[in-house]
Amino acid sequence: MLTEFDTTLPSIRQVQNLIKQTTPVELKLLTGDVLTGKVLWQDPQCISIADENSQYTVWKHAIAYIKPKTT
């Protein structure tokens, strides 16, 4: 059974805008770890984020928050 990707949801649209604009983000996990980089893609369960050295696939249920990184 496939999970439908609902692009009408504000949270999905917000992340899609971050991807489109290649905005650097801070992604905090429920473990307290913080990842910074650019969001490459999202699907119904995961988000991929990359910095200059690494690329990570993170389960959405492990994310505390995601916000644009301020300089």
All heavy atoms as TSV, in Angstrom:
chain	resi	resn	atom	element	x	y	z
A	1	MET	N	N	0.840	-1.180	0.000
A	1	MET	CA	C	0.000	0.000	0.000
A	1	MET	C	C	0.889	1.248	0.000
A	1	MET	O	O	1.754	1.412	0.851
A	1	MET	CB	C	-0.898	-0.029	1.232
A	1	MET	CG	C	-1.813	1.143	1.337
A	1	MET	SD	S	-2.825	0.967	2.824
A	1	MET	CE	C	-4.019	2.196	2.495
A	2	LEU	N	N	0.671	2.129	-0.936
A	2	LEU	CA	C	1.441	3.360	-1.017
A	2	LEU	C	C	0.797	4.459	-0.184
A	2	LEU	O	O	-0.422	4.577	-0.127
A	2	LEU	CB	C	1.532	3.831	-2.469
A	2	LEU	CG	C	2.328	2.955	-3.417
A	2	LEU	CD1	C	2.218	3.498	-4.824
A	2	LEU	CD2	C	3.773	2.888	-2.992
A	3	THR	N	N	1.633	5.253	0.463
A	3	THR	CA	C	1.149	6.400	1.205
A	3	THR	C	C	1.114	7.581	0.256
A	3	THR	O	O	2.092	7.871	-0.424
A	3	THR	CB	C	2.081	6.717	2.393
A	3	THR	OG1	O	2.174	5.566	3.205
A	3	THR	CG2	C	1.544	7.866	3.205
A	4	GLU	N	N	-0.011	8.269	0.208
A	4	GLU	CA	C	-0.147	9.413	-0.685
A	4	GLU	C	C	0.616	10.607	-0.134
A	4	GLU	O	O	0.598	10.877	1.056
A	4	GLU	CB	C	-1.627	9.760	-0.845
A	4	GLU	CG	C	-1.885	10.753	-1.954
A	4	GLU	CD	C	-3.364	10.904	-2.236
A	4	GLU	OE1	O	-4.077	9.887	-2.212
A	4	GLU	OE2	O	-3.789	12.034	-2.451
A	5	PHE	N	N	1.280	11.313	-1.029
A	5	PHE	CA	C	2.041	12.506	-0.669
A	5	PHE	C	C	1.134	13.705	-0.881
A	5	PHE	O	O	0.868	14.102	-2.016
A	5	PHE	CB	C	3.287	12.569	-1.556
A	5	PHE	CG	C	4.334	13.528	-1.077
A	5	PHE	CD1	C	4.972	13.348	0.131
A	5	PHE	CD2	C	4.702	14.611	-1.851
A	5	PHE	CE1	C	5.954	14.215	0.562
A	5	PHE	CE2	C	5.680	15.487	-1.430
A	5	PHE	CZ	C	6.300	15.281	-0.230
A	6	ASP	N	N	0.622	14.279	0.196
A	6	ASP	CA	C	-0.385	15.334	0.126
A	6	ASP	C	C	0.268	16.718	0.082
A	6	ASP	O	O	0.620	17.284	1.116
A	6	ASP	CB	C	-1.328	15.225	1.318
A	6	ASP	CG	C	-2.519	16.159	1.230
A	6	ASP	OD1	O	-2.574	16.983	0.292
A	6	ASP	OD2	O	-3.398	16.061	2.099
A	7	THR	N	N	0.415	17.257	-1.110
A	7	THR	CA	C	1.073	18.553	-1.284
A	7	THR	C	C	0.180	19.735	-0.893
A	7	THR	O	O	0.619	20.878	-0.975
A	7	THR	CB	C	1.557	18.743	-2.732
A	7	THR	OG1	O	0.443	18.597	-3.614
A	7	THR	CG2	C	2.624	17.729	-3.079
A	8	THR	N	N	-1.044	19.465	-0.445
A	8	THR	CA	C	-1.891	20.552	0.038
A	8	THR	C	C	-1.603	20.892	1.501
A	8	THR	O	O	-2.045	21.927	1.990
A	8	THR	CB	C	-3.391	20.211	-0.116
A	8	THR	OG1	O	-3.699	19.089	0.725
A	8	THR	CG2	C	-3.738	19.903	-1.554
A	9	LEU	N	N	-0.855	20.031	2.185
A	9	LEU	CA	C	-0.534	20.294	3.588
A	9	LEU	C	C	0.524	21.390	3.699
A	9	LEU	O	O	1.522	21.368	2.974
A	9	LEU	CB	C	-0.014	19.019	4.266
A	9	LEU	CG	C	-1.011	17.872	4.378
A	9	LEU	CD1	C	-0.330	16.626	4.903
A	9	LEU	CD2	C	-2.177	18.263	5.262
A	10	PRO	N	N	0.320	22.343	4.603
A	10	PRO	CA	C	1.271	23.450	4.743
A	10	PRO	C	C	2.695	22.987	5.063
A	10	PRO	O	O	3.658	23.556	4.552
A	10	PRO	CB	C	0.705	24.281	5.891
A	10	PRO	CG	C	-0.728	23.921	5.970
A	10	PRO	CD	C	-0.827	22.503	5.493
A	11	SER	N	N	2.850	21.963	5.881
A	11	SER	CA	C	4.199	21.502	6.238
A	11	SER	C	C	4.929	20.932	5.020
A	11	SER	O	O	6.132	21.144	4.861
A	11	SER	CB	C	4.132	20.459	7.352
A	11	SER	OG	O	3.375	19.338	6.929
A	12	ILE	N	N	4.219	20.233	4.174
A	12	ILE	CA	C	4.816	19.685	2.950
A	12	ILE	C	C	5.223	20.824	2.026
A	12	ILE	O	O	6.334	20.840	1.481
A	12	ILE	CB	C	3.835	18.732	2.233
A	12	ILE	CG1	C	3.445	17.561	3.118
A	12	ILE	CG2	C	4.403	18.274	0.893
A	12	ILE	CD1	C	4.552	16.611	3.462
A	13	ARG	N	N	4.341	21.793	1.856
A	13	ARG	CA	C	4.646	22.945	0.989
A	13	ARG	C	C	5.819	23.740	1.526
A	13	ARG	O	O	6.669	24.215	0.759
A	13	ARG	CB	C	3.415	23.842	0.831
A	13	ARG	CG	C	2.328	23.229	-0.027
A	13	ARG	CD	C	1.289	24.232	-0.480
A	13	ARG	NE	N	0.889	25.192	0.530
A	13	ARG	CZ	C	-0.169	25.069	1.337
A	13	ARG	NH1	N	-0.939	24.003	1.258
A	13	ARG	NH2	N	-0.462	26.010	2.211
A	14	GLN	N	N	5.908	23.918	2.842
A	14	GLN	CA	C	7.018	24.670	3.434
A	14	GLN	C	C	8.353	23.995	3.127
A	14	GLN	O	O	9.309	24.656	2.718
A	14	GLN	CB	C	6.828	24.797	4.942
A	14	GLN	CG	C	7.945	25.587	5.601
A	14	GLN	CD	C	7.799	25.650	7.109
A	14	GLN	OE1	O	7.189	24.788	7.726
A	14	GLN	NE2	N	8.363	26.679	7.691
A	15	VAL	N	N	8.432	22.688	3.294
A	15	VAL	CA	C	9.673	21.972	3.004
A	15	VAL	C	C	9.958	22.012	1.500
A	15	VAL	O	O	11.107	22.181	1.088
A	15	VAL	CB	C	9.622	20.520	3.538
A	15	VAL	CG1	C	10.839	19.732	3.103
A	15	VAL	CG2	C	9.517	20.528	5.060
A	16	GLN	N	N	8.929	21.896	0.673
A	16	GLN	CA	C	9.136	21.981	-0.777
A	16	GLN	C	C	9.726	23.342	-1.155
A	16	GLN	O	O	10.590	23.418	-2.025
A	16	GLN	CB	C	7.836	21.738	-1.532
A	16	GLN	CG	C	7.400	20.285	-1.562
A	16	GLN	CD	C	8.416	19.367	-2.187
A	16	GLN	OE1	O	8.990	18.515	-1.508
A	16	GLN	NE2	N	8.686	19.516	-3.464
A	17	ASN	N	N	9.296	24.413	-0.500
A	17	ASN	CA	C	9.860	25.737	-0.755
A	17	ASN	C	C	11.326	25.806	-0.329
A	17	ASN	O	O	12.143	26.423	-1.011
A	17	ASN	CB	C	9.052	26.830	-0.066
A	17	ASN	CG	C	7.783	27.165	-0.817
A	17	ASN	OD1	O	7.721	27.018	-2.032
A	17	ASN	ND2	N	6.760	27.597	-0.097
A	18	LEU	N	N	11.659	25.185	0.790
A	18	LEU	CA	C	13.060	25.141	1.227
A	18	LEU	C	C	13.925	24.412	0.193
A	18	LEU	O	O	15.055	24.817	-0.078
A	18	LEU	CB	C	13.177	24.455	2.592
A	18	LEU	CG	C	12.551	25.184	3.772
A	18	LEU	CD1	C	12.543	24.282	5.009
A	18	LEU	CD2	C	13.265	26.482	4.059
A	19	ILE	N	N	13.381	23.342	-0.378
A	19	ILE	CA	C	14.104	22.584	-1.404
A	19	ILE	C	C	14.276	23.444	-2.658
A	19	ILE	O	O	15.384	23.569	-3.188
A	19	ILE	CB	C	13.357	21.275	-1.742
A	19	ILE	CG1	C	13.350	20.339	-0.535
A	19	ILE	CG2	C	13.968	20.599	-2.971
A	19	ILE	CD1	C	12.398	19.169	-0.661
A	20	LYS	N	N	13.190	24.040	-3.101
A	20	LYS	CA	C	13.205	24.836	-4.332
A	20	LYS	C	C	14.161	26.020	-4.237
A	20	LYS	O	O	14.884	26.339	-5.177
A	20	LYS	CB	C	11.783	25.316	-4.637
A	20	LYS	CG	C	11.646	26.087	-5.916
A	20	LYS	CD	C	10.195	26.483	-6.149
A	20	LYS	CE	C	10.059	27.289	-7.418
A	20	LYS	NZ	N	8.673	27.689	-7.657
A	21	GLN	N	N	14.173	26.677	-3.078
A	21	GLN	CA	C	15.000	27.871	-2.889
A	21	GLN	C	C	16.410	27.524	-2.404
A	21	GLN	O	O	17.221	28.420	-2.200
A	21	GLN	CB	C	14.315	28.821	-1.908
A	21	GLN	CG	C	12.988	29.324	-2.411
A	21	GLN	CD	C	12.188	30.064	-1.349
A	21	GLN	OE1	O	12.638	30.253	-0.228
A	21	GLN	NE2	N	10.978	30.466	-1.708
A	22	THR	N	N	16.700	26.255	-2.208
A	22	THR	CA	C	17.983	25.759	-1.670
A	22	THR	C	C	18.416	26.535	-0.431
A	22	THR	O	O	19.568	26.915	-0.271
A	22	THR	CB	C	19.105	25.758	-2.745
A	22	THR	OG1	O	19.358	27.085	-3.167
A	22	THR	CG2	C	18.744	24.879	-3.927
A	23	THR	N	N	17.459	26.755	0.455
A	23	THR	CA	C	17.688	27.485	1.697
A	23	THR	C	C	18.432	26.610	2.705
A	23	THR	O	O	17.993	25.486	2.981
A	23	THR	CB	C	16.336	27.907	2.309
A	23	THR	OG1	O	15.608	28.658	1.346
A	23	THR	CG2	C	16.521	28.724	3.569
A	24	PRO	N	N	19.541	27.086	3.268
A	24	PRO	CA	C	20.190	26.334	4.351
A	24	PRO	C	C	19.245	26.237	5.557
A	24	PRO	O	O	18.539	27.203	5.874
A	24	PRO	CB	C	21.423	27.172	4.695
A	24	PRO	CG	C	21.656	28.034	3.507
A	24	PRO	CD	C	20.298	28.288	2.914
A	25	VAL	N	N	19.220	25.075	6.184
A	25	VAL	CA	C	18.317	24.845	7.309
A	25	VAL	C	C	19.057	24.263	8.497
A	25	VAL	O	O	20.150	23.722	8.371
A	25	VAL	CB	C	17.158	23.890	6.925
A	25	VAL	CG1	C	16.295	24.471	5.832
A	25	VAL	CG2	C	17.666	22.516	6.552
A	26	GLU	N	N	18.407	24.387	9.653
A	26	GLU	CA	C	18.822	23.703	10.870
A	26	GLU	C	C	17.724	22.704	11.182
A	26	GLU	O	O	16.550	23.065	11.270
A	26	GLU	CB	C	18.957	24.715	12.008
A	26	GLU	CG	C	19.311	24.089	13.340
A	26	GLU	CD	C	19.437	25.126	14.435
A	26	GLU	OE1	O	20.330	25.984	14.332
A	26	GLU	OE2	O	18.623	25.082	15.357
A	27	LEU	N	N	18.097	21.446	11.302
A	27	LEU	CA	C	17.149	20.377	11.570
A	27	LEU	C	C	17.533	19.748	12.904
A	27	LEU	O	O	18.627	19.206	13.041
A	27	LEU	CB	C	17.230	19.346	10.434
A	27	LEU	CG	C	16.178	18.269	10.402
A	27	LEU	CD1	C	15.838	17.938	8.955
A	27	LEU	CD2	C	16.627	17.038	11.118
A	28	LYS	N	N	16.665	19.893	13.891
A	28	LYS	CA	C	16.948	19.333	15.215
A	28	LYS	C	C	16.189	18.026	15.380
A	28	LYS	O	O	14.996	17.949	15.117
A	28	LYS	CB	C	16.560	20.297	16.328
A	28	LYS	CG	C	16.975	19.785	17.694
A	28	LYS	CD	C	16.930	20.840	18.749
A	28	LYS	CE	C	17.492	20.295	20.054
A	28	LYS	NZ	N	17.617	21.341	21.052
A	29	LEU	N	N	16.913	17.012	15.822
A	29	LEU	CA	C	16.316	15.698	16.043
A	29	LEU	C	C	15.832	15.570	17.482
A	29	LEU	O	O	16.277	16.299	18.370
A	29	LEU	CB	C	17.339	14.613	15.737
A	29	LEU	CG	C	17.935	14.644	14.331
A	29	LEU	CD1	C	18.975	13.545	14.185
A	29	LEU	CD2	C	16.857	14.512	13.288
A	30	LEU	N	N	14.950	14.639	17.717
A	30	LEU	CA	C	14.438	14.394	19.065
A	30	LEU	C	C	15.540	13.946	20.016
A	30	LEU	O	O	15.405	14.079	21.233
A	30	LEU	CB	C	13.306	13.363	19.032
A	30	LEU	CG	C	12.048	13.807	18.282
A	30	LEU	CD1	C	11.040	12.664	18.207
A	30	LEU	CD2	C	11.436	15.032	18.930
A	31	THR	N	N	16.642	13.455	19.487
A	31	THR	CA	C	17.785	13.054	20.311
A	31	THR	C	C	18.589	14.252	20.798
A	31	THR	O	O	19.479	14.109	21.631
A	31	THR	CB	C	18.729	12.147	19.508
A	31	THR	OG1	O	19.203	12.875	18.378
A	31	THR	CG2	C	18.053	10.867	19.072
A	32	GLY	N	N	18.294	15.442	20.236
A	32	GLY	CA	C	19.042	16.647	20.579
A	32	GLY	C	C	20.118	16.972	19.558
A	32	GLY	O	O	20.676	18.070	19.579
A	33	ASP	N	N	20.435	16.044	18.662
A	33	ASP	CA	C	21.416	16.304	17.607
A	33	ASP	C	C	20.863	17.348	16.649
A	33	ASP	O	O	19.649	17.401	16.402
A	33	ASP	CB	C	21.729	15.027	16.828
A	33	ASP	CG	C	22.386	13.970	17.684
A	33	ASP	OD1	O	23.325	14.313	18.427
A	33	ASP	OD2	O	21.956	12.805	17.620
A	34	VAL	N	N	21.751	18.168	16.100
A	34	VAL	CA	C	21.355	19.192	15.136
A	34	VAL	C	C	22.123	18.967	13.845
A	34	VAL	O	O	23.351	18.828	13.847
A	34	VAL	CB	C	21.641	20.609	15.682
A	34	VAL	CG1	C	21.307	21.662	14.634
A	34	VAL	CG2	C	20.848	20.858	16.958
A	35	LEU	N	N	21.398	18.910	12.738
A	35	LEU	CA	C	21.995	18.810	11.415
A	35	LEU	C	C	21.769	20.135	10.694
A	35	LEU	O	O	20.702	20.732	10.823
A	35	LEU	CB	C	21.350	17.684	10.599
A	35	LEU	CG	C	21.393	16.286	11.202
A	35	LEU	CD1	C	20.593	15.319	10.333
A	35	LEU	CD2	C	22.831	15.816	11.313
A	36	THR	N	N	22.767	20.593	9.978
A	36	THR	CA	C	22.609	21.800	9.167
A	36	THR	C	C	22.984	21.461	7.738
A	36	THR	O	O	23.847	20.615	7.486
A	36	THR	CB	C	23.484	22.960	9.676
A	36	THR	OG1	O	24.842	22.543	9.689
A	36	THR	CG2	C	23.055	23.405	11.054
A	37	GLY	N	N	22.325	22.096	6.817
A	37	GLY	CA	C	22.588	21.871	5.404
A	37	GLY	C	C	21.385	22.276	4.590
A	37	GLY	O	O	20.552	23.057	5.032
A	38	LYS	N	N	21.294	21.714	3.400
A	38	LYS	CA	C	20.177	21.996	2.502
A	38	LYS	C	C	19.352	20.734	2.323
A	38	LYS	O	O	19.884	19.638	2.201
A	38	LYS	CB	C	20.704	22.483	1.155
A	38	LYS	CG	C	21.405	23.817	1.276
A	38	LYS	CD	C	21.916	24.289	-0.046
A	38	LYS	CE	C	22.651	25.625	0.154
A	38	LYS	NZ	N	23.241	26.106	-1.087
A	39	VAL	N	N	18.032	20.924	2.306
A	39	VAL	CA	C	17.133	19.802	2.096
A	39	VAL	C	C	17.157	19.454	0.610
A	39	VAL	O	O	16.955	20.319	-0.238
A	39	VAL	CB	C	15.696	20.138	2.549
A	39	VAL	CG1	C	14.788	18.938	2.361
A	39	VAL	CG2	C	15.674	20.590	4.005
A	40	LEU	N	N	17.420	18.179	0.317
A	40	LEU	CA	C	17.486	17.734	-1.076
A	40	LEU	C	C	16.146	17.208	-1.569
A	40	LEU	O	O	15.747	17.459	-2.704
A	40	LEU	CB	C	18.542	16.643	-1.234
A	40	LEU	CG	C	19.965	17.019	-0.833
A	40	LEU	CD1	C	20.888	15.826	-1.010
A	40	LEU	CD2	C	20.448	18.206	-1.642
A	41	TRP	N	N	15.472	16.441	-0.734
A	41	TRP	CA	C	14.187	15.869	-1.111
A	41	TRP	C	C	13.422	15.457	0.138
A	41	TRP	O	O	13.978	15.395	1.225
A	41	TRP	CB	C	14.354	14.674	-2.062
A	41	TRP	CG	C	15.242	13.571	-1.568
A	41	TRP	CD1	C	16.550	13.374	-1.887
A	41	TRP	CD2	C	14.907	12.497	-0.665
A	41	TRP	NE1	N	17.049	12.272	-1.251
A	41	TRP	CE2	C	16.058	11.698	-0.498
A	41	TRP	CE3	C	13.753	12.134	0.014
A	41	TRP	CZ2	C	16.081	10.573	0.316
A	41	TRP	CZ3	C	13.779	11.007	0.826
A	41	TRP	CH2	C	14.928	10.239	0.963
A	42	GLN	N	N	12.135	15.189	-0.061
A	42	GLN	CA	C	11.305	14.621	0.997
A	42	GLN	C	C	10.348	13.626	0.356
A	42	GLN	O	O	10.017	13.740	-0.822
A	42	GLN	CB	C	10.538	15.706	1.746
A	42	GLN	CG	C	9.450	16.381	0.948
A	42	GLN	CD	C	8.580	17.293	1.792
A	42	GLN	OE1	O	8.366	17.057	2.970
A	42	GLN	NE2	N	8.073	18.352	1.171
A	43	ASP	N	N	9.949	12.665	1.141
A	43	ASP	CA	C	8.879	11.752	0.757
A	43	ASP	C	C	7.961	11.635	1.973
A	43	ASP	O	O	8.180	12.335	2.964
A	43	ASP	CB	C	9.437	10.419	0.232
A	43	ASP	CG	C	10.172	9.584	1.270
A	43	ASP	OD1	O	9.950	9.778	2.486
A	43	ASP	OD2	O	10.960	8.728	0.869
A	44	PRO	N	N	6.936	10.821	1.928
A	44	PRO	CA	C	6.020	10.770	3.071
A	44	PRO	C	C	6.662	10.392	4.402
A	44	PRO	O	O	6.179	10.778	5.453
A	44	PRO	CB	C	4.974	9.741	2.649
A	44	PRO	CG	C	4.960	9.821	1.161
A	44	PRO	CD	C	6.399	10.059	0.787
A	45	GLN	N	N	7.789	9.654	4.385
A	45	GLN	CA	C	8.399	9.207	5.631
A	45	GLN	C	C	9.715	9.880	5.982
A	45	GLN	O	O	10.078	9.940	7.152
A	45	GLN	CB	C	8.658	7.690	5.586
A	45	GLN	CG	C	7.424	6.832	5.581
A	45	GLN	CD	C	6.854	6.663	4.182
A	45	GLN	OE1	O	7.574	6.731	3.205
A	45	GLN	NE2	N	5.554	6.468	4.111
A	46	CYS	N	N	10.457	10.378	4.998
A	46	CYS	CA	C	11.827	10.840	5.237
A	46	CYS	C	C	12.121	12.177	4.587
A	46	CYS	O	O	11.411	12.613	3.683
A	46	CYS	CB	C	12.830	9.820	4.688
A	46	CYS	SG	S	12.744	8.205	5.467
A	47	ILE	N	N	13.199	12.787	5.074
A	47	ILE	CA	C	13.766	14.000	4.489
A	47	ILE	C	C	15.259	13.737	4.308
A	47	ILE	O	O	15.899	13.139	5.178
A	47	ILE	CB	C	13.558	15.216	5.410
A	47	ILE	CG1	C	12.097	15.651	5.399
A	47	ILE	CG2	C	14.457	16.378	5.023
A	47	ILE	CD1	C	11.793	16.856	6.262
A	48	SER	N	N	15.799	14.199	3.182
A	48	SER	CA	C	17.238	14.096	2.955
A	48	SER	C	C	17.844	15.483	3.083
A	48	SER	O	O	17.350	16.452	2.504
A	48	SER	CB	C	17.522	13.540	1.559
A	48	SER	OG	O	18.912	13.482	1.341
A	49	ILE	N	N	18.912	15.583	3.865
A	49	ILE	CA	C	19.607	16.852	4.087
A	49	ILE	C	C	21.099	16.623	3.833
A	49	ILE	O	O	21.632	15.564	4.174
A	49	ILE	CB	C	19.349	17.403	5.513
A	49	ILE	CG1	C	19.962	18.781	5.698
A	49	ILE	CG2	C	19.779	16.440	6.578
A	49	ILE	CD1	C	19.554	19.488	6.985
A	50	ALA	N	N	21.734	17.600	3.206
A	50	ALA	CA	C	23.157	17.464	2.878
A	50	ALA	C	C	23.905	18.726	3.263
A	50	ALA	O	O	23.389	19.835	3.130
A	50	ALA	CB	C	23.338	17.198	1.389
A	51	ASP	N	N	25.124	18.531	3.761
A	51	ASP	CA	C	26.042	19.649	3.970
A	51	ASP	C	C	27.208	19.447	3.004
A	51	ASP	O	O	27.135	18.600	2.113
A	51	ASP	CB	C	26.492	19.754	5.434
A	51	ASP	CG	C	27.235	18.526	5.940
A	51	ASP	OD1	O	27.748	17.733	5.113
A	51	ASP	OD2	O	27.323	18.360	7.163
A	52	GLU	N	N	28.279	20.204	3.173
A	52	GLU	CA	C	29.393	20.110	2.226
A	52	GLU	C	C	30.133	18.772	2.306
A	52	GLU	O	O	30.845	18.399	1.376
A	52	GLU	CB	C	30.379	21.268	2.413
A	52	GLU	CG	C	30.969	21.397	3.793
A	52	GLU	CD	C	30.078	22.136	4.792
A	52	GLU	OE1	O	29.101	22.775	4.395
A	52	GLU	OE2	O	30.369	22.038	5.996
A	53	ASN	N	N	29.952	18.009	3.389
A	53	ASN	CA	C	30.689	16.753	3.577
A	53	ASN	C	C	29.842	15.493	3.528
A	53	ASN	O	O	30.357	14.423	3.226
A	53	ASN	CB	C	31.429	16.773	4.918
A	53	ASN	CG	C	32.407	17.921	5.010
A	53	ASN	OD1	O	33.151	18.179	4.081
A	53	ASN	ND2	N	32.371	18.636	6.123
A	54	SER	N	N	28.570	15.591	3.879
A	54	SER	CA	C	27.751	14.391	4.056
A	54	SER	C	C	26.320	14.613	3.608
A	54	SER	O	O	25.860	15.749	3.504
A	54	SER	CB	C	27.720	13.980	5.528
A	54	SER	OG	O	29.015	13.747	6.015
A	55	GLN	N	N	25.646	13.491	3.387
A	55	GLN	CA	C	24.217	13.515	3.100
A	55	GLN	C	C	23.531	12.562	4.070
A	55	GLN	O	O	24.033	11.457	4.308
A	55	GLN	CB	C	23.946	13.088	1.665
A	55	GLN	CG	C	22.480	13.104	1.304
A	55	GLN	CD	C	22.234	12.746	-0.148
A	55	GLN	OE1	O	23.119	12.848	-0.992
A	55	GLN	NE2	N	21.026	12.322	-0.445
A	56	TYR	N	N	22.400	12.994	4.639
A	56	TYR	CA	C	21.682	12.199	5.629
A	56	TYR	C	C	20.243	12.008	5.185
A	56	TYR	O	O	19.623	12.928	4.657
A	56	TYR	CB	C	21.662	12.906	6.997
A	56	TYR	CG	C	23.034	13.248	7.513
A	56	TYR	CD1	C	23.597	14.499	7.289
A	56	TYR	CD2	C	23.775	12.312	8.229
A	56	TYR	CE1	C	24.861	14.815	7.760
A	56	TYR	CE2	C	25.039	12.620	8.700
A	56	TYR	CZ	C	25.570	13.875	8.460
A	56	TYR	OH	O	26.829	14.180	8.922
A	57	THR	N	N	19.714	10.835	5.441
A	57	THR	CA	C	18.285	10.572	5.288
A	57	THR	C	C	17.730	10.423	6.688
A	57	THR	O	O	18.207	9.595	7.462
A	57	THR	CB	C	18.036	9.298	4.462
A	57	THR	OG1	O	18.625	9.466	3.171
A	57	THR	CG2	C	16.551	9.031	4.313
A	58	VAL	N	N	16.745	11.245	7.020
A	58	VAL	CA	C	16.197	11.303	8.377
A	58	VAL	C	C	14.711	10.947	8.336
A	58	VAL	O	O	13.959	11.484	7.512
A	58	VAL	CB	C	16.372	12.722	8.969
A	58	VAL	CG1	C	15.807	12.795	10.375
A	58	VAL	CG2	C	17.829	13.141	8.939
A	59	TRP	N	N	14.303	10.051	9.210
A	59	TRP	CA	C	12.880	9.744	9.349
A	59	TRP	C	C	12.167	10.977	9.901
A	59	TRP	O	O	12.630	11.593	10.874
A	59	TRP	CB	C	12.668	8.564	10.290
A	59	TRP	CG	C	13.145	7.270	9.710
A	59	TRP	CD1	C	14.348	6.681	9.925
A	59	TRP	CD2	C	12.447	6.438	8.798
A	59	TRP	NE1	N	14.435	5.517	9.197
A	59	TRP	CE2	C	13.282	5.349	8.488
A	59	TRP	CE3	C	11.189	6.505	8.196
A	59	TRP	CZ2	C	12.908	4.331	7.624
A	59	TRP	CZ3	C	10.815	5.496	7.330
A	59	TRP	CH2	C	11.661	4.428	7.059
A	60	LYS	N	N	11.047	11.345	9.324
A	60	LYS	CA	C	10.323	12.546	9.764
A	60	LYS	C	C	9.894	12.446	11.225
A	60	LYS	O	O	9.885	13.448	11.929
A	60	LYS	CB	C	9.113	12.809	8.864
A	60	LYS	CG	C	9.494	13.353	7.507
A	60	LYS	CD	C	8.259	13.702	6.698
A	60	LYS	CE	C	8.643	14.344	5.387
A	60	LYS	NZ	N	7.455	14.636	4.572
A	61	HIS	N	N	9.565	11.266	11.691
A	61	HIS	CA	C	9.118	11.137	13.087
A	61	HIS	C	C	10.262	11.355	14.079
A	61	HIS	O	O	10.022	11.458	15.280
A	61	HIS	CB	C	8.407	9.802	13.331
A	61	HIS	CG	C	9.268	8.598	13.174
A	61	HIS	ND1	N	9.299	7.873	12.018
A	61	HIS	CD2	C	10.132	7.998	14.025
A	61	HIS	CE1	C	10.152	6.870	12.170
A	61	HIS	NE2	N	10.676	6.927	13.376
A	62	ALA	N	N	11.503	11.464	13.597
A	62	ALA	CA	C	12.652	11.724	14.466
A	62	ALA	C	C	12.988	13.213	14.557
A	62	ALA	O	O	13.888	13.603	15.293
A	62	ALA	CB	C	13.870	10.962	13.966
A	63	ILE	N	N	12.243	14.052	13.840
A	63	ILE	CA	C	12.552	15.483	13.762
A	63	ILE	C	C	11.763	16.261	14.811
A	63	ILE	O	O	10.541	16.133	14.905
A	63	ILE	CB	C	12.237	16.034	12.358
A	63	ILE	CG1	C	13.091	15.326	11.310
A	63	ILE	CG2	C	12.446	17.540	12.300
A	63	ILE	CD1	C	12.721	15.642	9.874
A	64	ALA	N	N	12.484	17.074	15.597
A	64	ALA	CA	C	11.826	17.976	16.548
A	64	ALA	C	C	11.383	19.237	15.819
A	64	ALA	O	O	10.255	19.694	15.978
A	64	ALA	CB	C	12.766	18.329	17.693
A	65	TYR	N	N	12.296	19.823	15.010
A	65	TYR	CA	C	11.927	20.981	14.198
A	65	TYR	C	C	12.894	21.150	13.043
A	65	TYR	O	O	13.992	20.605	13.038
A	65	TYR	CB	C	11.855	22.276	15.023
A	65	TYR	CG	C	13.168	22.778	15.565
A	65	TYR	CD1	C	14.101	23.442	14.753
A	65	TYR	CD2	C	13.498	22.613	16.904
A	65	TYR	CE1	C	15.298	23.904	15.264
A	65	TYR	CE2	C	14.687	23.067	17.416
A	65	TYR	CZ	C	15.580	23.723	16.591
A	65	TYR	OH	O	16.777	24.169	17.101
A	66	ILE	N	N	12.444	21.922	12.069
A	66	ILE	CA	C	13.291	22.328	10.949
A	66	ILE	C	C	13.028	23.804	10.730
A	66	ILE	O	O	11.878	24.249	10.754
A	66	ILE	CB	C	12.997	21.493	9.679
A	66	ILE	CG1	C	13.948	21.866	8.551
A	66	ILE	CG2	C	11.561	21.606	9.248
A	66	ILE	CD1	C	13.890	20.933	7.360
A	67	LYS	N	N	14.106	24.568	10.608
A	67	LYS	CA	C	13.942	26.013	10.406
A	67	LYS	C	C	15.054	26.536	9.507
A	67	LYS	O	O	16.148	25.963	9.450
A	67	LYS	CB	C	13.935	26.759	11.731
A	67	LYS	CG	C	15.253	26.750	12.479
A	67	LYS	CD	C	15.155	27.563	13.745
A	67	LYS	CE	C	16.511	27.622	14.445
A	67	LYS	NZ	N	16.482	28.462	15.623
A	68	PRO	N	N	14.763	27.623	8.788
A	68	PRO	CA	C	15.802	28.235	7.974
A	68	PRO	C	C	16.960	28.681	8.873
A	68	PRO	O	O	16.745	29.177	9.978
A	68	PRO	CB	C	15.114	29.441	7.348
A	68	PRO	CG	C	13.673	29.124	7.405
A	68	PRO	CD	C	13.483	28.290	8.628
A	69	LYS	N	N	18.168	28.434	8.407
A	69	LYS	CA	C	19.356	28.796	9.194
A	69	LYS	C	C	19.620	30.280	9.031
A	69	LYS	O	O	19.644	30.815	7.937
A	69	LYS	CB	C	20.547	27.989	8.716
A	69	LYS	CG	C	21.743	28.149	9.589
A	69	LYS	CD	C	22.806	27.149	9.208
A	69	LYS	CE	C	23.949	27.376	9.991
A	69	LYS	NZ	N	24.947	27.236	10.518
A	70	THR	N	N	19.836	30.943	10.174
A	70	THR	CA	C	20.149	32.363	10.163
A	70	THR	C	C	21.656	32.532	10.199
A	70	THR	O	O	22.371	31.725	10.802
A	70	THR	CB	C	19.509	33.093	11.354
A	70	THR	OG1	O	19.922	32.466	12.556
A	70	THR	CG2	C	17.991	33.050	11.250
A	71	THR	N	N	22.129	33.588	9.570
A	71	THR	CA	C	23.585	33.819	9.531
A	71	THR	C	C	24.040	34.643	10.705
A	71	THR	O	O	23.331	35.264	11.399
A	71	THR	CB	C	23.993	34.539	8.232
A	71	THR	OG1	O	23.227	35.722	8.103
A	71	THR	CG2	C	23.774	33.620	7.054
